[in-house]
Each structure stands twice: as C-alpha cells, then as structure tokens.
Amino acid sequence: MNSLVIFEILLVVCAIGALALMRRTYFPMNLFWGFGVSTIAIAAALGALVYGGFGDFKSYHGLFSSFAGSVGVGAFAVAALGGIFARQFHQIGWWITLIGLLGLCALLLTDNWRVSEEVRYVFIGILGVAALYRLVTNAQSGLFLLGGVVLLVVAGMGSELIAAQFSVPKLNVYHGLLAGAVLSFGIFASKE
C-alpha cells in the first residue's frame, strides 16, 4: 500500500471520527457540519481507490474533491454562522434548514455548484470571523474552530512548501493537514 492511499484512509478515518463528534452539537447545525465532512470523506474514499490502482474512479474523485472544496466548505461556513445565530435558526425552523441541505445535495446533479476561488476565500473568511467570534465568547471551543480554519488554510496554501521542506509528497501533507482540520471542526462542533 502506498503512502497516498494511507493518507487518504487517514482522512476518511478522521472524517468518521469528526462525524461521531458532530452528532453531539445542536440540531440543525450538525447537519451542515456533517454534510461538509461527508463530502470530504467521500472524496477521500474515492481517492484511496484511485491511488490504490482503481483508475476507473478518477473522474469521480475529481468531481467529489471539487464538490467538497466548493459546497462542502460552504456548508462549514453556514454551520459556523449558524452557531453564532443559533437563536434565529431555531426561530426559523429546522425544516428550512432541511430544505437548504436538500438543495446542497441537488446541486451535485447540476454544474452550478462550482464556485470560483474568490468565493471559496469568502467561505474561509466567514469561518475565520466565526472562529474569532467564538474565541472571544467561548475560548475553549473557539480554539478548535480557529485551529480547523488555520489547518484548512495551511493545507490549501502551504502544503507545497511544507512538502518541499521535508521531502514528502505534497498530497500527503495536504491530506494530513485536512485530516487535522476536519478533526478540529468535529471537536469544535461537539463543544457547541
């Protein structure tokens, strides 16, 4: 088994652990956290198959990786905002949230879900602002949200530099940092 497969499996295991932790957070925000983590887990599982020698899954892996980077990270941003505005979400009703999640799933059937890199930066910015807010209001849980955001940013922007410093494959660094981010989001959600 090559190291790319091992790191993809590590990411899947961390995502499953995060999902187990996220079920403790309040409804309906746990659905958004879970949706984002699930997109990453599916992409990683498909990646393990691709790097394990099943090339037929390569297009699916690319599709789900893009979906996780667009809609999955968007779901994280909605969940983080939902934590800040929890009272308003509860007043609106859980059924609107459920419709929103079904809409996110339906996006996969169209080509309209692909967002630009600038929009992804906005999603990460929303996560960062929510993390800073949580750091001020509840430092215990805010540290985990901030840690997840930092690991997510470093995974996206610093994987190549870290890989070059330690002479390891860039994808292993990326998947390792992403696994840490997902676990950190899971711990944060469990403390909400």
Legacy VTK file of the C-alpha trace (Angstrom):
# vtk DataFile Version 3.0
C-alpha trace
ASCII
DATASET POLYDATA
POINTS 192 float
0.000 0.000 0.000
1.500 3.340 -0.999
1.591 6.418 1.200
-1.068 8.259 -0.843
-3.587 5.521 -0.046
-2.607 5.575 3.634
-3.139 9.330 3.919
-6.488 9.138 2.092
-7.593 6.406 4.506
-6.345 8.534 7.421
-8.534 11.368 6.148
-11.552 9.038 5.914
-10.968 7.777 9.478
-10.618 11.341 10.803
-13.801 12.338 8.977
-15.688 9.422 10.538
-14.370 10.452 13.951
-15.445 14.043 13.315
-18.908 12.868 12.278
-19.213 10.913 15.527
-18.250 14.037 17.483
-20.532 16.323 15.473
-23.666 14.419 16.338
-23.402 15.965 19.806
-23.878 19.501 18.523
-27.295 21.060 18.278
-29.733 20.350 15.502
-29.834 21.582 12.700
-26.238 22.878 12.554
-24.906 19.356 12.979
-26.426 18.595 9.578
-24.321 21.295 7.914
-21.142 20.241 9.734
-21.883 16.630 8.850
-22.613 17.461 5.216
-19.277 19.246 4.801
-17.314 16.446 6.456
-19.183 13.804 4.460
-18.205 15.427 1.171
-14.556 15.329 2.233
-14.873 11.703 3.408
-16.416 10.575 0.106
-13.715 12.370 -1.885
-11.014 10.771 0.281
-12.529 7.286 -0.033
-12.616 7.670 -3.810
-9.046 8.980 -3.703
-7.929 5.880 -1.802
-9.437 3.759 -4.554
-7.771 5.813 -7.297
-4.325 5.778 -5.652
-4.815 2.099 -4.847
-4.935 1.283 -8.539
-8.613 1.619 -9.448
-8.275 4.248 -12.160
-11.949 3.976 -13.132
-12.806 6.153 -10.122
-10.519 9.034 -11.107
-13.254 11.222 -12.610
-15.497 10.630 -9.562
-12.642 11.501 -7.240
-12.037 14.751 -9.118
-15.743 15.575 -9.069
-16.158 14.954 -5.341
-12.917 16.761 -4.496
-14.197 19.844 -6.314
-17.612 19.441 -4.688
-16.034 19.226 -1.221
-13.917 22.293 -1.938
-16.945 24.280 -3.057
-20.154 23.093 -1.434
-18.578 21.251 1.500
-16.589 24.281 2.645
-19.702 26.409 2.051
-21.604 24.090 4.398
-18.892 24.649 7.029
-19.353 28.400 6.668
-23.127 28.099 7.074
-22.658 25.869 10.145
-20.233 28.338 11.735
-22.629 31.231 11.093
-25.472 29.093 12.375
-23.607 28.698 15.640
-23.385 32.453 16.021
-27.037 33.000 15.090
-28.411 29.853 16.741
-31.458 31.588 18.195
-32.530 32.902 14.789
-32.060 29.476 13.213
-34.278 27.909 15.865
-36.939 30.573 15.317
-36.980 29.995 11.547
-37.498 26.294 11.969
-35.491 23.208 11.206
-37.477 22.453 8.053
-35.927 25.441 6.245
-32.504 24.067 7.122
-33.527 20.669 5.815
-34.655 22.237 2.536
-31.301 24.015 2.343
-29.417 20.752 2.810
-31.526 19.020 0.181
-30.713 21.933 -2.128
-26.993 21.403 -1.485
-27.380 17.730 -2.401
-29.383 18.631 -5.517
-26.574 20.960 -6.605
-24.440 17.916 -7.297
-26.809 16.959 -10.108
-26.131 20.229 -11.922
-22.994 22.091 -12.910
-23.999 25.186 -10.949
-22.244 24.191 -7.732
-18.718 25.042 -8.860
-17.665 28.248 -7.165
-14.710 30.426 -8.001
-11.618 30.586 -5.855
-12.665 34.029 -4.647
-15.951 32.632 -3.317
-14.033 29.876 -1.532
-11.915 32.585 0.088
-15.149 34.212 1.251
-16.230 30.888 2.806
-12.879 30.600 4.586
-13.178 34.244 5.667
-16.595 33.559 7.183
-15.116 30.583 9.032
-12.270 32.798 10.257
-14.579 35.547 11.507
-16.791 32.960 13.236
-13.666 31.458 14.828
-12.551 34.839 16.152
-16.051 35.498 17.498
-16.095 32.091 19.182
-12.614 32.704 20.558
-13.946 35.799 22.337
-17.268 34.320 23.503
-16.090 30.790 24.370
-12.345 30.340 24.169
-12.495 26.586 24.871
-14.456 25.782 21.745
-13.210 28.756 19.711
-9.656 27.411 19.769
-10.771 24.291 17.913
-12.665 26.246 15.269
-9.698 28.579 14.808
-7.339 25.592 14.664
-9.500 23.960 11.991
-9.537 27.148 9.930
-5.767 27.586 10.217
-5.147 23.954 9.225
-7.554 24.332 6.291
-5.729 27.453 5.069
-2.290 25.898 5.535
-3.461 22.756 3.712
-4.567 24.828 0.750
-1.751 27.331 0.612
1.235 25.805 2.378
1.244 22.108 1.501
3.740 22.526 -1.292
6.179 24.498 0.864
5.962 22.025 3.745
6.350 19.090 1.363
9.453 20.653 -0.147
10.968 21.276 3.295
10.548 17.680 4.421
10.867 15.943 1.034
7.476 14.246 1.246
4.682 14.128 -1.336
2.574 17.289 -1.398
-0.684 15.317 -1.394
0.302 13.534 1.826
0.912 16.859 3.541
-2.361 18.234 2.166
-4.371 15.213 3.300
-2.690 15.172 6.721
-3.470 18.839 7.326
-7.011 18.393 6.023
-7.494 15.441 8.388
-6.395 17.663 11.284
-8.783 20.410 10.176
-11.710 18.002 9.954
-10.983 16.590 13.425
-10.660 20.087 14.838
-14.053 21.035 13.347
-15.505 17.870 14.872
-14.175 18.695 18.327
-15.461 22.261 17.989
-18.926 21.069 16.969
-19.057 18.641 19.891
-18.407 21.525 22.305
-21.092 23.793 20.826
LINES 1 193
192 0 1 2 3 4 5 6 7 8 9 10 11 12 13 14 15 16 17 18 19 20 21 22 23 24 25 26 27 28 29 30 31 32 33 34 35 36 37 38 39 40 41 42 43 44 45 46 47 48 49 50 51 52 53 54 55 56 57 58 59 60 61 62 63 64 65 66 67 68 69 70 71 72 73 74 75 76 77 78 79 80 81 82 83 84 85 86 87 88 89 90 91 92 93 94 95 96 97 98 99 100 101 102 103 104 105 106 107 108 109 110 111 112 113 114 115 116 117 118 119 120 121 122 123 124 125 126 127 128 129 130 131 132 133 134 135 136 137 138 139 140 141 142 143 144 145 146 147 148 149 150 151 152 153 154 155 156 157 158 159 160 161 162 163 164 165 166 167 168 169 170 171 172 173 174 175 176 177 178 179 180 181 182 183 184 185 186 187 188 189 190 191
